[in-house]
Amino acid sequence: MPKMIKSSHAQRGAPPLSPPPATPVVPEASGSVDRHNRRTELRTELRCLIDGKFGEYICFTSHQSMLTADEAFIVNDPFAGLWYTIEDYAETNVIGYGYKIVGWPESIPFRNLSYVGGCKVLSELITLWKEDKIKFVSATPVDKLMASLDPTLVAPGKGFVHRKQSGGRNDIGRSRYRWKTMPEGGALRRPKDGPKTPKIVESEDEDGKAEPAVRPLRLQPLPLGPPIALDSFPNGGYSRAIRAPSEEIEDFSDEE
């Protein structure tokens, strides 16, 4: 509290602060920043142009002086777009939608536009797309067959990239969806990882002299029947389990 009083007394004698400027002072942009912004605008325009020619997509550029709308009715799918990995391009664009690209220049690699550098290259692609030198054409049954056998045979240009190989499952140790046991969805029950030992341990158990617990007998014992009569066997025979009484054996020892 005393510190606040001192600061208030000090502010009384200080001159009033000038109000902040209405518009913040922005430093002059360097040439690299301008090139970066220009490259970003060209990529955005090229993406909108390609997607607009392929699917039913409306794209407005961020620059007010270049406010345009590109519409196309090739596949009539608002989520349709161009895939740049050669396997996805063959499966989705060629086989799925039935269209392929023709006229892609050999000097520019066919890959994601984020990895195609230079304002000059992007401007060249925009010009070629606008002049219909690069365009989508219907894929023939032969093209679809080639795409299913080897996707590289229908590549629009050189320098394409392949689909990244799967590194394995990333849900190891996690509860995942199983449609047989969880048909309604949702996470599985939390595993019971608690202690398995009893809560109370007797002192006799610690010495190791405790007798092991006998497992209870689940089956009921058979009832004991009456003894078997000897005359119950046919022909007056006896059971093999009953031995006949032994006869007396004569003593053949020599008498002196």
PLY file of the C-alpha trace (Angstrom):
ply
format ascii 1.0
element vertex 256
property float x
property float y
property float z
element edge 255
property int vertex1
property int vertex2
end_header
0.00 0.00 0.00
2.75 2.58 0.76
4.30 1.88 -2.66
1.02 2.71 -4.34
0.79 6.00 -2.42
4.29 7.00 -3.48
3.57 6.25 -7.10
0.37 8.28 -6.94
2.24 11.27 -5.47
4.88 10.99 -8.14
2.30 10.97 -10.89
0.76 14.20 -9.62
3.79 16.25 -10.53
4.47 14.45 -13.82
3.26 15.99 -17.07
0.18 14.42 -18.63
0.82 11.60 -21.03
0.17 12.24 -24.70
-2.61 10.14 -26.25
-1.51 7.23 -28.43
-1.44 7.86 -32.17
-4.56 7.00 -34.11
-2.69 4.85 -36.62
0.28 2.73 -35.52
3.58 3.41 -37.18
4.41 0.55 -39.54
8.02 0.14 -40.61
8.74 0.05 -44.29
8.49 -3.42 -45.73
11.64 -4.88 -47.15
11.92 -6.46 -50.56
11.96 -10.01 -49.15
8.67 -9.44 -47.33
7.08 -8.07 -50.50
8.24 -11.08 -52.48
6.92 -13.38 -49.78
3.48 -11.75 -49.83
3.46 -11.75 -53.63
4.34 -15.44 -53.72
1.58 -16.25 -51.25
-0.97 -14.35 -53.32
0.10 -16.16 -56.48
-0.21 -19.55 -54.80
-3.67 -18.67 -53.53
-4.78 -17.48 -56.94
-3.41 -20.59 -58.64
-5.07 -22.94 -56.17
-8.42 -21.21 -56.60
-8.01 -21.30 -60.36
-7.28 -25.04 -60.44
-10.02 -25.95 -57.98
-12.44 -23.68 -59.83
-11.76 -25.41 -63.12
-12.10 -28.89 -61.63
-14.90 -28.70 -59.08
-17.84 -26.44 -58.40
-15.82 -24.04 -56.31
-16.04 -20.26 -55.93
-12.87 -18.49 -54.84
-12.39 -14.83 -54.05
-8.87 -13.46 -53.93
-7.84 -11.43 -50.92
-6.76 -8.42 -52.99
-9.69 -6.05 -53.49
-8.50 -4.92 -56.91
-8.42 -8.55 -58.08
-11.81 -9.59 -56.70
-12.85 -12.35 -59.07
-14.98 -15.46 -58.92
-14.09 -18.66 -60.74
-16.84 -21.17 -61.32
-16.68 -24.51 -63.06
-19.07 -27.39 -63.49
-16.84 -30.34 -64.38
-17.55 -32.72 -61.51
-20.07 -30.59 -59.55
-18.43 -31.48 -56.26
-17.62 -28.62 -53.86
-15.02 -30.77 -52.12
-13.25 -31.91 -55.29
-9.68 -30.82 -55.81
-6.41 -31.75 -57.43
-4.24 -34.32 -55.68
-0.51 -34.02 -56.14
0.83 -37.34 -54.87
0.86 -39.62 -57.88
-1.06 -42.45 -56.20
-3.82 -40.15 -54.94
-3.98 -38.38 -58.29
-4.44 -41.69 -60.12
-7.01 -43.06 -57.66
-9.07 -39.91 -57.07
-8.78 -37.69 -60.13
-8.26 -40.21 -62.92
-10.16 -43.30 -61.72
-12.61 -41.69 -59.28
-13.70 -38.55 -61.14
-12.56 -39.63 -64.61
-10.37 -36.63 -65.52
-6.67 -36.14 -66.15
-4.37 -33.18 -66.75
-2.74 -32.47 -70.11
-0.25 -29.75 -71.03
1.76 -29.61 -67.80
5.21 -28.16 -68.64
8.16 -30.51 -68.27
10.33 -27.82 -66.68
8.02 -27.50 -63.65
7.66 -30.46 -61.26
4.17 -31.76 -60.64
3.79 -31.53 -56.88
2.14 -29.51 -54.16
2.17 -25.81 -54.92
3.68 -25.11 -51.51
6.86 -26.77 -52.76
6.88 -25.11 -56.19
9.02 -22.04 -55.71
9.36 -18.69 -57.36
6.93 -16.02 -58.44
8.02 -16.55 -62.04
7.06 -20.23 -61.98
3.71 -19.56 -60.32
2.92 -16.76 -62.78
3.73 -19.09 -65.68
1.36 -21.74 -64.34
-1.41 -19.18 -63.88
-0.99 -18.01 -67.46
-1.03 -21.55 -68.84
-4.18 -22.44 -66.88
-5.97 -19.27 -67.99
-5.07 -19.88 -71.65
-6.26 -23.50 -71.38
-2.84 -24.81 -72.32
-3.09 -26.80 -69.09
-6.55 -28.25 -68.69
-8.60 -31.20 -67.53
-9.76 -33.70 -70.12
-11.85 -36.82 -69.77
-9.86 -39.95 -68.99
-10.36 -42.86 -71.36
-10.85 -46.45 -70.18
-7.23 -47.08 -71.20
-6.09 -44.23 -68.94
-8.03 -45.68 -66.02
-6.56 -49.11 -66.66
-3.04 -47.68 -66.77
-3.71 -45.72 -63.57
-4.83 -48.87 -61.79
-1.79 -50.84 -62.96
0.91 -48.19 -62.54
0.04 -44.63 -61.40
3.27 -43.24 -62.85
1.99 -43.94 -66.37
-0.64 -41.18 -66.04
1.60 -38.59 -64.36
0.95 -35.09 -65.79
4.61 -34.12 -65.52
7.99 -34.98 -64.09
9.18 -34.56 -60.53
6.09 -36.09 -58.92
6.18 -37.44 -55.38
4.88 -40.74 -54.09
2.51 -41.35 -51.24
4.19 -41.55 -47.87
4.43 -45.06 -46.56
2.54 -45.86 -43.39
4.75 -46.04 -40.32
2.40 -48.36 -38.45
-0.45 -47.85 -36.08
-0.39 -44.80 -33.85
-3.02 -46.01 -31.39
-0.88 -48.53 -29.52
-1.87 -48.53 -25.86
-5.08 -46.60 -26.50
-8.68 -47.68 -26.54
-9.93 -47.75 -30.10
-13.26 -48.31 -31.76
-14.38 -51.90 -32.29
-17.57 -52.25 -34.25
-18.34 -55.69 -32.84
-18.06 -54.86 -29.16
-18.91 -51.15 -29.42
-21.53 -50.80 -32.18
-22.78 -47.48 -30.82
-19.32 -45.92 -30.76
-17.56 -44.32 -27.85
-14.40 -45.22 -26.01
-13.86 -48.53 -24.35
-13.96 -49.02 -20.63
-10.92 -48.05 -18.67
-8.73 -51.10 -17.99
-8.56 -52.23 -14.38
-4.87 -51.79 -13.66
-5.24 -51.62 -9.89
-3.51 -53.88 -7.38
-4.46 -57.53 -7.46
-3.27 -58.41 -3.95
-5.75 -58.60 -1.04
-6.24 -55.54 1.11
-5.41 -57.41 4.34
-2.43 -59.75 4.65
-2.25 -61.97 7.72
0.97 -62.31 9.68
0.95 -66.05 9.03
1.10 -65.41 5.32
4.19 -63.26 5.70
6.14 -66.15 7.29
5.35 -68.37 4.37
3.90 -71.12 6.59
0.33 -70.65 5.58
-1.31 -73.68 4.07
-2.36 -73.30 0.47
-6.04 -72.83 -0.05
-7.78 -75.96 -1.26
-9.86 -75.46 -4.31
-13.44 -76.46 -3.58
-14.82 -79.44 -5.42
-17.39 -78.33 -7.95
-18.78 -81.78 -8.82
-21.04 -83.56 -6.38
-19.60 -86.87 -5.08
-21.31 -90.02 -6.31
-23.57 -91.72 -3.73
-22.24 -94.96 -2.30
-24.36 -97.95 -3.29
-25.00 -101.20 -1.34
-22.29 -103.89 -1.46
-22.42 -106.27 -4.42
-23.68 -109.76 -3.54
-21.56 -112.67 -4.68
-24.51 -114.58 -6.11
-25.49 -111.72 -8.39
-23.02 -112.80 -11.08
-24.24 -115.29 -13.71
-23.20 -118.97 -13.62
-22.27 -118.61 -10.00
-19.00 -116.96 -10.99
-17.14 -114.53 -8.94
-15.80 -111.16 -9.82
-12.23 -110.90 -10.83
-11.76 -108.35 -8.17
-12.65 -110.96 -5.52
-9.90 -113.46 -5.03
-10.68 -117.07 -4.07
-9.56 -118.21 -0.62
-6.09 -119.71 -0.76
-5.84 -123.47 -0.08
-3.48 -124.89 2.47
-0.15 -125.90 1.01
1.37 -129.13 2.19
4.71 -128.96 3.81
7.21 -130.95 1.73
10.14 -130.21 3.91
12.32 -133.24 4.84
11.72 -134.50 8.31
14.79 -135.50 10.18
0 1
1 2
2 3
3 4
4 5
5 6
6 7
7 8
8 9
9 10
10 11
11 12
12 13
13 14
14 15
15 16
16 17
17 18
18 19
19 20
20 21
21 22
22 23
23 24
24 25
25 26
26 27
27 28
28 29
29 30
30 31
31 32
32 33
33 34
34 35
35 36
36 37
37 38
38 39
39 40
40 41
41 42
42 43
43 44
44 45
45 46
46 47
47 48
48 49
49 50
50 51
51 52
52 53
53 54
54 55
55 56
56 57
57 58
58 59
59 60
60 61
61 62
62 63
63 64
64 65
65 66
66 67
67 68
68 69
69 70
70 71
71 72
72 73
73 74
74 75
75 76
76 77
77 78
78 79
79 80
80 81
81 82
82 83
83 84
84 85
85 86
86 87
87 88
88 89
89 90
90 91
91 92
92 93
93 94
94 95
95 96
96 97
97 98
98 99
99 100
100 101
101 102
102 103
103 104
104 105
105 106
106 107
107 108
108 109
109 110
110 111
111 112
112 113
113 114
114 115
115 116
116 117
117 118
118 119
119 120
120 121
121 122
122 123
123 124
124 125
125 126
126 127
127 128
128 129
129 130
130 131
131 132
132 133
133 134
134 135
135 136
136 137
137 138
138 139
139 140
140 141
141 142
142 143
143 144
144 145
145 146
146 147
147 148
148 149
149 150
150 151
151 152
152 153
153 154
154 155
155 156
156 157
157 158
158 159
159 160
160 161
161 162
162 163
163 164
164 165
165 166
166 167
167 168
168 169
169 170
170 171
171 172
172 173
173 174
174 175
175 176
176 177
177 178
178 179
179 180
180 181
181 182
182 183
183 184
184 185
185 186
186 187
187 188
188 189
189 190
190 191
191 192
192 193
193 194
194 195
195 196
196 197
197 198
198 199
199 200
200 201
201 202
202 203
203 204
204 205
205 206
206 207
207 208
208 209
209 210
210 211
211 212
212 213
213 214
214 215
215 216
216 217
217 218
218 219
219 220
220 221
221 222
222 223
223 224
224 225
225 226
226 227
227 228
228 229
229 230
230 231
231 232
232 233
233 234
234 235
235 236
236 237
237 238
238 239
239 240
240 241
241 242
242 243
243 244
244 245
245 246
246 247
247 248
248 249
249 250
250 251
251 252
252 253
253 254
254 255
